[in-house]
């Protein structure tokens, strides 16, 4: 891990890779974490972090562009059911949450980038200094929010040129922490991504 700067499907906890959430049970008691996603979200990149955070005691909420459900995918191509949306992002405030997770999937962040409420929410969350975690194609929304210049990040290989063009320093590592930004490359990095996210949330200043 690199550290930089001044980290309606209901998941079963069996979906959590062994080794990180169980050890930290209740470490995040009282914390509330937002997941921002749209149709095309990569199922495992929402499902596993959410289950890990819940096992660590956190409350989670799925925000999206509209009420109802969002359609999930496996490997971008295969339909993988749906996740219930708790409420539209336009009705949410950064002040309500202790952290934000941006799952990947190619279509998902592409939809988020076209929505002013989603982009503003991400921009304000990064500015709040609370932990913001993005995996795979998730950092695409960080680019749209204009918050990656001068930051060290990783991502899925196909969007690294976009990150560099937006002023980011891009590295190829399983998880990178730069201030309040936590990024990973792909689903294979989920164990490191989830454990780092929990650690950063646990040590984040309250309020």
Secondary structure, DSSP 8 states (H G I E B T S, - for coil): -EEE--------GGGS-TTSTGGGTTTTTT-EEEEE--TTEEHHHHHHHHHHHHHTT-EEEEEESSSSEEEEEETTTEEEEEEE-SEEGGG--GGG-SEEEE---HHHHHHHTT-HHHHHHHHHHHHTTSEEEEETTTHHHHHHTT--TT-EE---GGGHHHHHHTT-EE---SEEEETTEEEESSGGGHHHHHHHHHHHHHHS---
